[in-house]
Amino acid sequence: MCTSLTYSTKDHYFGRNLDLELSYGEAVTFTPRNFPFEFRKAASLPNHYALIGMAAVVDNYPLYFEATNEKGLSMAGLNFPENAYFFPEVDGKDNISPFEFIPWILGQCETVIEAKKLLSKINLVNVNFSEQLPLSPLHWMIADQSQSIVVESVKEGLKVYDNPVGVLTNNPPFDYQLFNLNNYRHISPTVSDNNFSQQVELTVYSRGMGGLGLPGDLSSASRFVKAAFTKLNSVSGDSEFESIGQFFHLLKSVEQQRGACEVEEGKFEFTIYSSCCNMDKGIYYYTTYENSQISSVNMHHEDLNGLELTTYLLVNSQQVNSIN
């Protein structure tokens, strides 16, 4: 399971928690403009926008979990089991496999509006990367500096939803997740008046009682509500460090600790890494489960016109600033 969100202060930010029970050898991966993207059922992209994000690189191909391009358009794939459905090839459509979807969109589009035009012609096809790496059941959030959408390929076809809260988790489908927020309209960062009854005096005995009823479990529906509430009520300074610090705090509100979510005997889902990319500056920040210190990679410190992928292995060992 995972959580992805957008956030704006002076600049604009996009990132996610990756919650899984195992690692795929992911690394921060920069793809320059002239790295040739090959697609199984569509024409290649020998030239495209540069990308930075987290990917597992297999056979020199970046399988992006999430990425941001040089224009700021960002995209993340999140688990969507038992709902995701991918189709046979269709004549007249852009037949793109889900593992190609992020580079296909981010390689060509500057904005969500441009992405929507490509989506009107796309068919997400059931083509595995390899026998060893079958497709994952995913849905996606796409965002620029002003808006975001959610893309779900289901049996009924491709569905594209405007995303007014800038949050995505996993099941159930996005339209339900958004509607479910109606059940929490009474939640507030402030304490309301006594609406229970005028016949009994009820006391505010603790700070934070406006949030009574806010879910705190690890299910995807609960994480959607918690992340949306926390993000939409967030208050932060607009400096870079204040902004990214607040972004990671938002993600921590729905992070998973090892041991709290058992997926099979002895195996636990946990937040393998958390990421935050400055969409305006192309700086990718991350923390890992073992290392809470923020590390960064700047896209613009790389050769944007290069030909080869650049990867940075994750700093996983805990970094401690010893004061004395």
Beta strands, then each sheet from edge to edge (+ up, - down):
strand 1: 2-8
strand 2: 12-20
strand 3: 27-31
strand 4: 51-58
strand 5: 61-69
strand 6: 74-79
strand 7: 94-96
strand 8: 122-124
strand 9: 138-143
strand 10: 148-154
strand 11: 157-162
strand 12: 167-168
strand 13: 262-264
strand 14: 267-268
strand 15: 270-278
strand 16: 283-288
strand 17: 295-298
strand 18: 310-312
sheet 1: 12+ 1- 2+ 15- 16+ 17-
sheet 2: 11+ 10- 9+ 6- 5+ 4- 3+ 18-
sheet 3: 7+ 8+
sheet 4: 13+ 14-
end
